[in-house]
Amino acid sequence: MDGGRAGRRGLVSMTLSLNPVVNAIAFAALLSMLGESAWSQQATATVTQQAVYAGEPFQVRVVATGFPEDPEPTSEYIGAPNDRIRIELGDVSRQQSMFLHSADGKVTRSTEYRYVYSYQVVVADPGDFELGRFKVSARDAVAETRPLSLTCKPVEVDSDWFIDISLEREKNRIDQPPEDSFRIYVGEHVPVSLTWGIAGDLLELDNVNIACPLFDEFLFRDPPSSALQVSRSEPILLRISGKQGVLEIPATVNRQERGGERVQAVTSKRILVPNKPGEFDISPATISARKVNRRRGILRDPFFPNPFGARDSVENRPVRAQSTPLRIRVLPIPTEGRPAAFAGAVGDSFAIEVAAKRSVVRVGEPIDLTISLKGGTGLDTASLPPLSAQVGFNANEFSYDATPAAGTWNAETNEKSFTVTIRPLRETIREIPSLQFAWFNPKTEAFQTAQSNPISLQVQPTQLVTARDAISSVKLTPADTEVDPRLPKPAAEKLAPEMEGEQRLGGTQRDLSITVDLERLATDANASKHWLWRGTWILAGISLILSGWFRFHVDSKNQRAKRRALHRLGRAWDEAAGPGMNRSSAMQLAKILWDARVHASDEQLAPLNQQIRDLELIAYAPPHTSIVRDRSAFEKPSLLCKTGKLSK
């Protein structure tokens, strides 16, 4: 082993003894042998400031070299996760450098790319800590930084600073224990105010950083813009750091009295909506910044003044403030006594109104109802209870879509509207029943219900016009069908079925009976009246023949019209079902079946109504709802398949 070391020392000494030209050639050859290893990927991490303070953001710069231009490398933090350390990637820049190499009379050019990643880091607690590794990668090329050992200094608490976070709870809540400061319910809308300020000029601050753990714990919504007009100043954006990044919230600047002193304050309001029950201990909200104090410089030499004027001395020191911690108890919505019309709404008061576009319809015709919810908080997410939960909306009287309707919220009027379609199934229905909407009131800790007014409705029957309806008639009396008792018994028995046949044949309640007079039939004494009775017989026969022909003609014409209508509906079914099973075709097929109901028998009506309901479930489903399509709903019913042979 010693010989090997001596050999290497000899090689080095021999190389150094050569002239510079030979050294350059040897170095170029060494680079060509090493190839890409001479330009291996490297990454380094450095802190850009000397002192690091708890709660104050500082910058860590990661510099990567040896990576190609395409694809551009990416960087990420791969250290152990720590809730007390927040790391966010900021700006990314690329620098390009070109090198010229001359060897053996040849000039080569190489390009090196330098990538710089700027991270913003905030450490919550003071003390020594280790910042883990950062990784830079592009396909198979990977480089990692070394961990950084840092000391985080505590930040001075400035008495001129303050930050408060408050929940506006109701004072009249039932059975509220004094120690239970904040007891709220799941889904309740609780106003939250975040206020911070300083006894001085807000322009004297730099690098302001606000953290509010409460905003990371629950769901929050921004209040309407009208709620922010608490002062005459223009709204500003308050930047608050959290687990999901930097959140920008509208806020206002105003003057407040605090401890007998006028201070400038920045107030931001949000709406807390708890989405999970339990007891939560919330850490204090904090604010940290650098307080800048400027002092006017003094000219030291009165005889030779500085031509550029005096300089200001700047004092830049970090300061912080924090609020008091919070304990919040979130209760679930009670299940006992929950109304059937409850769909999850939580608030103080609501109102429901219903309007119908039509009040006179026939059986099976659609009626569009516009249902409006007003007055409460959280209407943007409120949903409508299903019609099946409403009293009076049963399947035997109304047909409707069981899929929940998607409403439209108007932020200006705080009103949410829903549109549903119903169809009356019986002509005995006289009104659209009232609708109910239930909610949970967290003030009284009880359920409440609002109810709309019923709407008068006139439902007319749907009927098929037949030949019997087309022929108006006069009802036959018993005297018209009574057989003359003076006729012989065989003649009376023979004539009675004929009389009944005339009544059955007429079927139209027309008076077609033939008066029989034995005296006039048996005698020919009065020859002058013989022609009159013969004419009466002839006219009666002609009337009977014409009546039967007219009835047959009208019935045949009605049957042909029915077959033509069903044939036309069958062809329309084939055209509508051609594109496939979708919402548009389902809507057209449902309309065709509604037109075909008037031609259906009692046995065909029940399956026809069921097929109409299945098609309407597909046709009127909301666009974002996935519908399981039943092929049986798109099958052509037998009523439209067997229409018979058409004749002109």
C-alpha positions as CSV (number, residue, x, y, z in Angstrom):
1,M,0.0,0.0,0.0
2,D,2.9,2.3,0.7
3,G,4.3,1.7,-2.7
4,G,1.0,2.6,-4.3
5,R,1.0,5.9,-2.4
6,A,4.6,6.6,-3.5
7,G,3.6,5.9,-7.0
8,R,0.8,8.4,-6.9
9,R,3.1,11.0,-5.3
10,G,5.5,10.4,-8.1
11,L,2.8,10.8,-10.7
12,V,1.7,14.1,-9.2
13,S,5.2,15.4,-8.9
14,M,5.9,14.4,-12.5
15,T,2.7,16.1,-13.7
16,L,3.5,19.3,-11.9
17,S,7.0,19.4,-13.4
18,L,5.7,19.7,-16.9
19,N,5.1,23.0,-18.6
20,P,1.6,24.7,-18.5
21,V,0.6,23.6,-22.0
22,V,1.0,19.9,-21.0
23,N,-0.9,20.6,-17.8
24,A,-3.8,22.0,-19.7
25,I,-3.9,19.1,-22.1
26,A,-3.8,16.6,-19.2
27,F,-6.6,18.5,-17.4
28,A,-8.8,18.4,-20.5
29,A,-8.2,14.7,-20.9
30,L,-9.1,14.1,-17.3
31,L,-12.4,16.0,-17.8
32,S,-13.2,14.0,-20.9
33,M,-12.7,10.7,-19.0
34,L,-14.8,11.8,-16.1
35,G,-17.6,13.0,-18.4
36,E,-20.7,14.1,-16.6
37,S,-19.2,13.3,-13.2
38,A,-17.1,16.5,-13.4
39,W,-20.3,18.5,-13.6
40,S,-22.3,16.5,-11.0
41,Q,-25.5,18.0,-9.5
42,Q,-25.1,19.9,-6.3
43,A,-27.5,21.8,-3.9
44,T,-26.7,24.0,-1.0
45,A,-29.0,25.8,1.5
46,T,-28.2,29.0,3.3
47,V,-30.1,31.4,5.6
48,T,-30.1,35.0,4.2
49,Q,-30.1,36.8,7.6
50,Q,-27.9,36.6,10.7
51,A,-30.5,36.3,13.4
52,V,-33.7,34.2,13.4
53,Y,-36.6,35.1,15.6
54,A,-39.6,33.0,16.7
55,G,-42.8,33.8,14.8
56,E,-40.9,36.0,12.3
57,P,-40.5,34.8,8.8
58,F,-36.9,34.4,7.4
59,Q,-35.6,33.3,4.1
60,V,-33.7,30.1,3.2
61,R,-32.1,30.1,-0.2
62,V,-31.5,26.8,-2.0
63,V,-29.0,27.0,-4.9
64,A,-28.7,24.0,-7.3
65,T,-26.1,23.6,-10.1
66,G,-25.2,20.9,-12.6
67,F,-28.8,20.4,-13.8
68,P,-29.9,20.7,-17.4
69,E,-32.1,23.3,-18.9
70,D,-34.8,20.9,-20.0
71,P,-36.5,19.6,-18.0
72,E,-36.3,22.3,-15.4
73,P,-35.6,20.9,-11.9
74,T,-38.0,21.2,-9.0
75,S,-37.3,21.6,-5.3
76,E,-39.1,20.4,-2.2
77,Y,-38.6,20.1,1.5
78,I,-38.1,16.5,2.6
79,G,-37.3,17.0,6.3
80,A,-39.4,15.6,9.1
81,P,-42.8,17.3,9.4
82,N,-43.2,19.7,12.3
83,D,-46.3,21.6,13.1
84,R,-44.3,24.4,14.7
85,I,-42.3,25.0,11.6
86,R,-44.0,26.4,8.4
87,I,-42.1,26.3,5.1
88,E,-43.4,27.8,1.9
89,L,-41.7,28.0,-1.5
90,G,-41.6,31.5,-2.9
91,D,-39.7,32.8,-6.0
92,V,-37.7,30.5,-8.4
93,S,-35.0,32.0,-10.6
94,R,-32.5,30.6,-13.1
95,Q,-29.1,32.0,-14.0
96,Q,-27.1,31.0,-17.0
97,S,-23.2,31.0,-17.3
98,M,-21.1,30.2,-20.4
99,F,-17.5,28.8,-20.3
100,L,-14.9,28.6,-23.1
101,H,-12.3,25.9,-22.9
102,S,-9.2,25.8,-25.2
103,A,-7.3,22.5,-25.5
104,D,-5.1,21.2,-28.3
105,G,-5.9,24.1,-30.5
106,K,-9.7,23.5,-30.1
107,V,-12.1,25.8,-28.4
108,T,-15.1,24.2,-26.7
109,R,-18.1,26.0,-25.1
110,S,-20.2,24.8,-22.2
111,T,-23.2,26.2,-20.4
112,E,-24.0,25.9,-16.7
113,Y,-27.4,26.7,-15.2
114,R,-27.8,27.8,-11.7
115,Y,-31.3,27.5,-10.1
116,V,-32.2,29.5,-7.0
117,Y,-35.2,28.6,-4.8
118,S,-36.3,31.0,-2.1
119,Y,-38.2,29.5,0.8
120,Q,-40.0,31.4,3.6
121,V,-39.7,29.8,7.0
122,V,-41.5,30.6,10.2
123,V,-40.6,29.0,13.5
124,A,-43.2,29.3,16.2
125,D,-41.1,28.6,19.3
126,P,-37.7,30.0,20.4
127,G,-34.7,27.7,20.9
128,D,-32.3,25.5,19.0
129,F,-33.8,23.5,16.1
130,E,-32.7,21.7,13.0
131,L,-34.0,22.5,9.6
132,G,-34.1,19.3,7.4
133,R,-32.9,18.6,3.9
134,F,-34.2,20.2,0.7
135,K,-34.2,18.1,-2.5
136,V,-33.8,19.3,-6.1
137,S,-34.6,16.8,-8.8
138,A,-35.1,16.6,-12.6
139,R,-35.8,13.1,-13.9
140,D,-32.9,10.9,-12.8
141,A,-30.7,13.8,-11.6
142,V,-31.2,14.4,-7.8
143,A,-29.3,16.5,-5.3
144,E,-30.0,17.2,-1.6
145,T,-28.8,19.8,0.8
146,R,-27.4,19.3,4.2
147,P,-29.5,20.0,7.3
148,L,-29.2,23.5,8.9
149,S,-28.8,23.9,12.7
150,L,-30.2,27.2,13.8
151,T,-31.0,29.1,17.0
152,C,-34.3,30.9,17.1
153,K,-34.4,33.9,19.4
154,P,-37.4,35.1,21.3
155,V,-39.2,38.2,20.1
156,E,-39.8,41.1,22.5
157,V,-43.4,41.6,23.5
158,D,-44.3,45.2,22.8
159,S,-46.9,46.7,25.1
160,D,-48.0,49.1,22.3
161,W,-49.2,46.1,20.3
162,F,-52.3,44.0,20.7
163,I,-54.2,41.3,18.8
164,D,-57.6,40.0,19.8
165,I,-59.9,37.3,18.4
166,S,-63.5,37.2,19.6
167,L,-66.6,35.1,18.9
168,E,-69.9,36.8,19.0
169,R,-72.1,34.4,20.9
170,E,-75.7,34.9,22.1
171,K,-76.3,35.8,25.7
172,N,-79.8,34.3,26.0
173,R,-78.8,30.7,25.2
174,I,-80.7,28.3,27.4
175,D,-78.8,26.5,30.2
176,Q,-75.5,28.2,29.3
177,P,-73.0,27.5,32.1
178,P,-70.7,30.4,32.9
179,E,-67.5,28.4,32.4
180,D,-68.6,27.3,29.0
181,S,-67.5,30.4,27.2
182,F,-68.2,29.3,23.6
183,R,-70.7,26.6,23.1
184,I,-72.0,26.4,19.5
185,Y,-73.6,23.8,17.3
186,V,-72.5,22.1,14.1
187,G,-73.6,24.2,11.1
188,E,-74.2,27.3,13.2
189,H,-72.9,30.6,11.7
190,V,-70.9,32.4,14.3
191,P,-69.3,35.8,13.5
192,V,-65.6,36.1,14.4
193,S,-63.6,39.3,14.6
194,L,-59.9,39.5,14.4
195,T,-58.5,42.8,15.5
196,W,-54.9,44.0,15.8
197,G,-53.4,47.4,16.3
198,I,-50.7,49.6,17.7
199,A,-50.4,52.9,19.5
200,G,-48.6,54.7,16.8
201,D,-48.3,54.9,13.0
202,L,-49.1,51.7,11.1
203,L,-46.6,52.8,8.5
204,E,-43.7,52.2,10.9
205,L,-44.1,48.4,10.6
206,D,-42.2,46.1,8.3
207,N,-42.5,42.3,7.5
208,V,-45.9,41.9,9.4
209,N,-46.8,38.3,9.9
210,I,-50.1,37.2,11.4
211,A,-51.0,33.6,12.3
212,C,-54.4,32.5,13.5
213,P,-54.7,28.8,14.4
214,L,-58.5,29.1,14.7
215,F,-58.8,29.6,10.9
216,D,-57.0,26.3,10.3
217,E,-59.3,24.3,12.7
218,F,-62.8,25.0,11.2
219,L,-64.6,25.9,8.1
220,F,-64.9,29.7,7.5
221,R,-66.8,31.9,5.1
222,D,-66.4,35.6,4.3
223,P,-69.4,37.8,5.3
224,P,-71.2,40.0,2.8
225,S,-69.4,43.1,1.6
226,S,-71.9,45.3,3.5
227,A,-70.7,43.8,6.8
228,L,-67.2,45.2,6.2
229,Q,-68.3,48.9,6.0
230,V,-67.5,49.5,9.7
231,S,-65.5,52.6,9.0
232,R,-65.1,55.3,6.3
233,S,-61.7,54.0,5.2
234,E,-61.3,51.9,2.2
235,P,-61.1,48.1,2.8
236,I,-57.6,46.6,2.8
237,L,-56.4,43.0,2.5
238,L,-55.1,41.4,5.6
239,R,-52.6,38.6,5.0
240,I,-52.8,35.7,7.5
241,S,-50.5,32.7,7.4
242,G,-51.9,29.3,7.9
243,K,-51.5,25.6,7.1
244,Q,-53.0,26.1,3.7
245,G,-50.7,29.0,2.8
246,V,-51.3,32.8,3.0
247,L,-54.9,33.8,3.2
248,E,-56.0,37.3,2.1
249,I,-59.0,38.6,4.0
250,P,-60.7,42.0,3.6
251,A,-60.3,44.3,6.6
252,T,-60.8,47.9,7.6
253,V,-58.6,50.5,9.5
254,N,-60.3,52.5,12.2
255,R,-59.6,54.3,15.5
256,Q,-60.5,52.6,18.8
257,E,-60.4,53.4,22.5
258,R,-58.1,50.9,24.4
259,G,-57.1,51.5,28.0
260,G,-58.0,55.1,27.7
261,E,-55.8,55.7,24.7
262,R,-56.7,56.2,21.1
263,V,-55.1,53.4,18.9
264,Q,-55.2,52.5,15.3
265,A,-56.7,49.1,14.7
266,V,-57.2,46.8,11.7
267,T,-60.4,44.6,12.0
268,S,-61.3,41.6,9.8
269,K,-64.6,39.7,10.1
270,R,-65.3,36.1,9.1
271,I,-68.1,33.6,9.7
272,L,-67.2,30.4,11.6
273,V,-69.2,27.3,10.5
274,P,-68.3,24.3,12.7
275,N,-68.3,21.1,10.7
276,K,-67.4,18.6,13.4
277,P,-68.5,18.2,17.1
278,G,-66.1,18.0,20.0
279,E,-64.1,20.2,22.4
280,F,-61.2,22.2,20.9
281,D,-58.4,24.1,22.5
282,I,-57.3,26.8,20.1
283,S,-53.8,28.3,20.4
284,P,-53.5,32.1,20.6
285,A,-53.4,34.3,17.5
286,T,-50.0,35.9,17.0
287,I,-48.6,38.9,15.1
288,S,-45.0,39.6,14.6
289,A,-43.2,42.4,12.7
290,R,-40.2,44.6,12.6
291,K,-40.8,48.0,14.2
292,V,-38.9,50.7,12.4
293,N,-37.9,53.9,14.4
294,R,-36.4,56.6,12.3
295,R,-34.3,59.5,13.8
296,R,-33.3,62.6,12.0
297,G,-29.5,62.8,11.6
298,I,-27.4,65.8,13.0
299,L,-24.7,67.6,11.0
300,R,-21.5,67.1,12.9
301,D,-19.4,69.9,11.2
302,P,-21.1,73.3,11.0
303,F,-18.3,74.7,8.9
304,F,-18.1,72.0,6.3
305,P,-21.6,70.6,6.0
306,N,-22.3,67.3,4.1
307,P,-23.4,68.3,0.6
308,F,-25.8,65.3,0.6
309,G,-27.5,66.4,3.8
310,A,-27.9,64.6,7.1
311,R,-28.7,60.9,7.2
312,D,-31.4,59.3,9.3
313,S,-30.6,56.6,11.8
314,V,-32.9,53.6,11.5
315,E,-33.7,51.2,14.4
316,N,-35.2,48.0,13.2
317,R,-36.2,45.5,15.9
318,P,-38.7,42.6,15.9
319,V,-41.7,42.8,18.1
320,R,-44.7,40.5,18.7
321,A,-48.1,40.2,20.4
322,Q,-50.5,37.4,21.0
323,S,-54.1,36.9,22.0
324,T,-55.6,34.8,24.7
325,P,-56.2,31.1,24.0
326,L,-59.7,29.8,23.3
327,R,-61.7,26.8,24.2
328,I,-64.6,26.0,21.9
329,R,-67.3,23.3,22.5
330,V,-69.2,22.2,19.4
331,L,-72.4,20.2,19.9
332,P,-74.1,18.0,17.3
333,I,-77.6,18.7,16.1
334,P,-80.1,16.8,18.3
335,T,-81.8,13.8,16.8
336,E,-84.7,13.7,19.2
337,G,-87.7,15.6,17.9
338,R,-86.2,16.2,14.5
339,P,-89.0,17.0,12.0
340,A,-89.3,15.2,8.7
341,A,-89.0,18.5,6.8
342,F,-85.5,19.1,8.4
343,A,-82.8,19.2,5.8
344,G,-79.8,20.4,7.9
345,A,-80.5,24.2,8.1
346,V,-79.3,26.0,11.2
347,G,-80.2,29.6,12.0
348,D,-82.5,32.0,13.7
349,S,-85.5,32.3,11.3
350,F,-86.5,31.2,7.9
351,A,-89.5,31.7,5.6
352,I,-90.8,29.6,2.7
353,E,-93.0,30.8,-0.2
354,V,-94.4,28.7,-3.1
355,A,-95.7,29.9,-6.4
356,A,-97.3,27.9,-9.2
357,K,-97.2,28.8,-12.9
358,R,-100.6,27.1,-13.6
359,S,-103.7,26.6,-11.5
360,V,-106.0,25.0,-14.1
361,V,-104.6,21.8,-15.6
362,R,-105.7,18.3,-16.8
363,V,-104.8,15.1,-15.2
364,G,-101.1,14.3,-15.8
365,E,-100.1,17.8,-17.1
366,P,-96.9,19.3,-15.5
367,I,-97.0,22.2,-13.0
368,D,-93.8,24.1,-12.2
369,L,-93.5,25.2,-8.6
370,T,-91.1,27.9,-7.6
371,I,-90.0,27.5,-3.9
372,S,-88.2,30.4,-2.3
373,L,-86.4,30.3,1.1
374,K,-85.7,33.7,2.8
375,G,-84.5,35.3,5.9
376,G,-81.9,32.9,7.5
377,T,-78.2,32.6,7.6
378,G,-76.4,30.0,5.5
379,L,-79.0,30.0,2.7
380,D,-76.2,29.5,0.1
381,T,-75.8,25.9,1.3
382,A,-79.4,25.3,2.4
383,S,-81.1,22.3,0.7
384,L,-84.8,21.6,0.2
385,P,-86.4,18.7,2.0
386,P,-87.8,16.0,-0.4
387,L,-91.4,16.2,-1.4
388,S,-92.0,12.7,-0.1
389,A,-91.5,14.2,3.4
390,Q,-94.3,16.8,2.9
391,V,-97.8,16.1,4.1
392,G,-100.2,15.7,1.2
393,F,-97.7,14.8,-1.5
394,N,-98.3,11.1,-1.8
395,A,-97.6,9.0,-4.9
396,N,-101.4,8.4,-5.5
397,E,-102.2,12.0,-6.0
398,F,-99.0,13.7,-7.3
399,S,-96.1,12.5,-9.5
400,Y,-92.8,14.3,-9.0
401,D,-89.1,13.8,-9.2
402,A,-87.5,12.2,-6.1
403,T,-84.1,13.7,-6.9
404,P,-83.3,16.8,-4.7
405,A,-83.6,20.0,-6.6
406,A,-80.5,22.2,-7.0
407,G,-81.3,25.8,-5.9
408,T,-80.0,29.2,-7.0
409,W,-78.8,31.6,-4.3
410,N,-79.1,35.4,-4.7
411,A,-76.5,37.0,-2.5
412,E,-78.0,40.5,-2.8
413,T,-81.5,39.5,-1.5
414,N,-80.3,36.5,0.6
415,E,-82.9,34.3,-1.1
416,K,-82.6,30.8,-2.5
417,S,-85.0,29.5,-5.1
418,F,-85.8,26.0,-6.2
419,T,-87.9,24.8,-9.1
420,V,-89.7,21.4,-9.0
421,T,-92.3,19.9,-11.3
422,I,-95.3,18.0,-10.1
423,R,-98.2,16.3,-12.0
424,P,-101.7,15.8,-10.5
425,L,-102.9,12.2,-11.0
426,R,-106.6,12.6,-10.0
427,E,-109.3,15.1,-11.0
428,T,-110.5,15.2,-7.4
429,I,-107.5,17.2,-6.3
430,R,-108.5,20.7,-5.3
431,E,-105.3,22.3,-4.1
432,I,-101.5,22.1,-4.0
433,P,-100.7,21.3,-0.3
434,S,-98.6,23.6,1.7
435,L,-94.9,23.0,2.0
436,Q,-92.9,22.9,5.2
437,F,-89.3,23.9,5.9
438,A,-87.7,23.0,9.3
439,W,-84.5,24.3,10.9
440,F,-82.6,24.1,14.2
441,N,-82.4,27.4,16.2
442,P,-79.2,27.5,18.3
443,K,-80.6,30.4,20.4
444,T,-83.6,28.4,21.7
445,E,-81.9,25.0,21.1
446,A,-85.1,23.8,19.5
447,F,-86.5,22.9,16.0
448,Q,-88.8,25.4,14.3
449,T,-90.9,25.0,11.2
450,A,-92.2,27.4,8.6
451,Q,-95.1,26.6,6.3
452,S,-96.3,28.0,3.0
453,N,-99.9,28.7,2.0
454,P,-101.7,26.1,-0.1
455,I,-102.5,26.9,-3.7
456,S,-106.0,26.4,-5.2
457,L,-106.0,24.0,-8.1
458,Q,-108.5,22.9,-10.7
459,V,-107.8,19.5,-12.3
460,Q,-109.9,18.6,-15.3
461,P,-110.3,15.0,-16.5
462,T,-108.5,13.6,-19.5
463,Q,-111.0,11.6,-21.7
464,L,-111.1,9.9,-25.1
465,V,-113.8,11.2,-27.6
466,T,-115.7,8.2,-28.9
467,A,-118.7,7.8,-31.3
468,R,-121.0,7.6,-28.3
469,D,-119.8,11.0,-27.1
470,A,-120.2,12.4,-30.7
471,I,-123.9,11.5,-31.1
472,S,-126.2,13.5,-28.9
473,S,-129.5,11.7,-28.0
474,V,-132.6,11.6,-26.0
475,K,-133.0,9.0,-23.4
476,L,-135.6,6.3,-24.1
477,T,-138.6,6.0,-21.7
478,P,-140.2,2.7,-20.7
479,A,-143.3,3.7,-22.8
480,D,-141.2,3.9,-25.9
481,T,-140.0,0.3,-25.6
482,E,-143.2,-1.1,-24.3
483,V,-144.9,-3.7,-26.6
484,D,-148.5,-3.2,-27.4
485,P,-150.5,-5.7,-25.2
486,R,-153.1,-6.1,-27.9
487,L,-150.6,-8.0,-30.1
488,P,-150.8,-11.8,-30.1
489,K,-148.4,-13.4,-27.7
490,P,-146.2,-15.0,-30.4
491,A,-146.0,-11.6,-32.2
492,A,-145.2,-9.8,-28.9
493,E,-142.5,-12.3,-28.0
494,K,-141.1,-11.9,-31.5
495,L,-141.2,-8.1,-31.5
496,A,-139.8,-7.6,-28.0
497,P,-136.2,-8.8,-28.9
498,E,-136.4,-6.6,-31.9
499,M,-137.3,-3.6,-29.7
500,E,-134.4,-4.5,-27.4
501,G,-132.2,-4.9,-30.4
502,E,-133.1,-1.5,-31.6
503,Q,-132.2,-0.1,-28.2
504,R,-128.9,-1.9,-28.1
505,L,-128.2,-1.0,-31.7
506,G,-128.9,2.6,-31.2
507,G,-126.6,2.8,-28.2
508,T,-126.8,6.5,-28.6
509,Q,-130.0,7.0,-26.7
510,R,-131.7,8.2,-29.8
511,D,-135.5,7.6,-30.1
512,L,-135.6,5.0,-32.9
513,S,-138.6,3.0,-31.7
514,I,-141.4,2.0,-34.1
515,T,-144.9,2.7,-33.0
516,V,-147.2,-0.4,-33.6
517,D,-150.9,0.1,-33.9
518,L,-152.9,-3.1,-34.5
519,E,-156.0,-1.4,-35.6
520,R,-154.2,0.5,-38.3
521,L,-152.3,-2.6,-39.3
522,A,-155.3,-4.9,-39.4
523,T,-157.8,-2.9,-41.2
524,D,-157.8,-1.3,-44.7
525,A,-161.1,0.4,-44.2
526,N,-159.6,3.8,-44.6
527,A,-157.8,3.5,-47.9
528,S,-156.9,7.1,-47.9
529,K,-154.6,6.5,-44.9
530,H,-153.1,3.3,-46.2
531,W,-150.3,5.1,-48.0
532,L,-149.6,7.1,-44.9
533,W,-148.9,4.0,-42.7
534,R,-146.9,2.4,-45.5
535,G,-144.8,5.6,-45.7
536,T,-144.4,5.5,-42.0
537,W,-143.1,2.0,-42.2
538,I,-140.7,3.0,-45.0
539,L,-139.5,6.0,-43.2
540,A,-139.0,4.0,-40.0
541,G,-137.0,1.4,-41.9
542,I,-134.9,4.0,-43.6
543,S,-134.3,5.8,-40.2
544,L,-133.2,2.5,-38.7
545,I,-130.9,1.7,-41.5
546,L,-129.4,5.2,-41.5
547,S,-129.0,5.2,-37.7
548,G,-127.1,1.9,-37.8
549,W,-125.0,3.0,-40.8
550,F,-124.2,6.3,-39.0
551,R,-123.2,4.5,-35.8
552,F,-121.0,2.1,-37.7
553,H,-119.4,4.9,-39.8
554,V,-118.7,7.1,-36.7
555,D,-117.2,4.1,-34.7
556,S,-115.1,3.0,-37.7
557,K,-113.9,6.6,-38.2
558,N,-113.0,6.9,-34.5
559,Q,-111.1,3.6,-34.6
560,R,-109.2,4.6,-37.7
561,A,-108.4,8.0,-36.0
562,K,-107.2,6.1,-32.9
563,R,-105.0,3.8,-35.0
564,R,-103.6,6.7,-37.0
565,A,-102.8,8.6,-33.7
566,L,-101.0,5.5,-32.2
567,H,-99.2,4.9,-35.5
568,R,-98.0,8.6,-35.5
569,L,-96.9,8.3,-31.9
570,G,-95.1,5.0,-32.6
571,R,-93.1,6.7,-35.4
572,A,-92.4,9.6,-33.1
573,W,-91.1,7.1,-30.5
574,D,-88.8,5.5,-33.0
575,E,-87.3,8.9,-33.9
576,A,-86.9,10.1,-30.3
577,A,-85.3,6.8,-29.2
578,G,-82.8,6.9,-32.0
579,P,-80.0,9.0,-30.4
580,G,-79.8,6.7,-27.4
581,M,-80.6,6.8,-23.7
582,N,-80.1,10.4,-22.6
583,R,-82.0,13.2,-20.9
584,S,-83.3,14.8,-24.1
585,S,-84.7,11.6,-25.5
586,A,-86.2,10.6,-22.1
587,M,-88.1,13.9,-22.0
588,Q,-89.5,13.4,-25.6
589,L,-90.5,9.8,-24.9
590,A,-92.3,10.9,-21.7
591,K,-94.3,13.5,-23.7
592,I,-95.2,10.8,-26.2
593,L,-96.5,8.5,-23.5
594,W,-98.6,11.3,-22.0
595,D,-100.3,11.7,-25.4
596,A,-100.8,8.0,-25.7
597,R,-102.5,7.6,-22.3
598,V,-105.9,8.7,-23.7
599,H,-105.9,5.7,-26.0
600,A,-104.9,3.2,-23.4
601,S,-107.2,0.7,-21.7
602,D,-107.4,0.2,-17.9
603,E,-104.9,-2.7,-18.1
604,Q,-102.4,-0.7,-20.1
605,L,-102.6,2.5,-18.0
606,A,-100.7,1.2,-14.9
607,P,-97.5,0.1,-16.7
608,L,-97.7,3.2,-18.9
609,N,-97.7,5.5,-15.8
610,Q,-94.8,3.6,-14.3
611,Q,-92.8,4.0,-17.6
612,I,-93.6,7.8,-17.6
613,R,-92.2,8.1,-14.1
614,D,-89.0,6.3,-14.9
615,L,-88.4,8.5,-18.0
616,E,-89.1,11.7,-16.0
617,L,-86.6,10.7,-13.3
618,I,-84.0,10.7,-16.1
619,A,-85.2,13.8,-17.9
620,Y,-85.6,16.1,-14.9
621,A,-82.5,15.0,-13.0
622,P,-80.0,17.8,-12.2
623,P,-77.1,18.1,-14.8
624,H,-74.4,17.2,-12.2
625,T,-76.3,14.1,-10.9
626,S,-75.4,10.7,-12.3
627,I,-78.5,8.7,-13.2
628,V,-78.6,4.9,-13.4
629,R,-80.5,4.4,-16.7
630,D,-82.9,1.5,-16.8
631,R,-83.2,0.1,-20.3
632,S,-86.8,-0.9,-19.7
633,A,-87.8,2.7,-19.5
634,F,-86.7,3.2,-23.2
635,E,-88.5,0.1,-24.5
636,K,-91.4,0.8,-26.8
637,P,-94.7,-0.1,-25.1
638,S,-97.0,-2.6,-26.7
639,L,-99.7,0.1,-27.2
640,L,-97.5,1.8,-29.8
641,C,-96.3,-1.5,-31.4
642,K,-99.7,-3.0,-32.3
643,T,-101.5,-0.3,-34.2
644,G,-103.1,-2.4,-36.9
645,K,-103.3,-1.8,-40.6
646,L,-104.0,1.8,-41.6
647,S,-106.7,2.5,-44.1
648,K,-107.7,5.8,-45.7
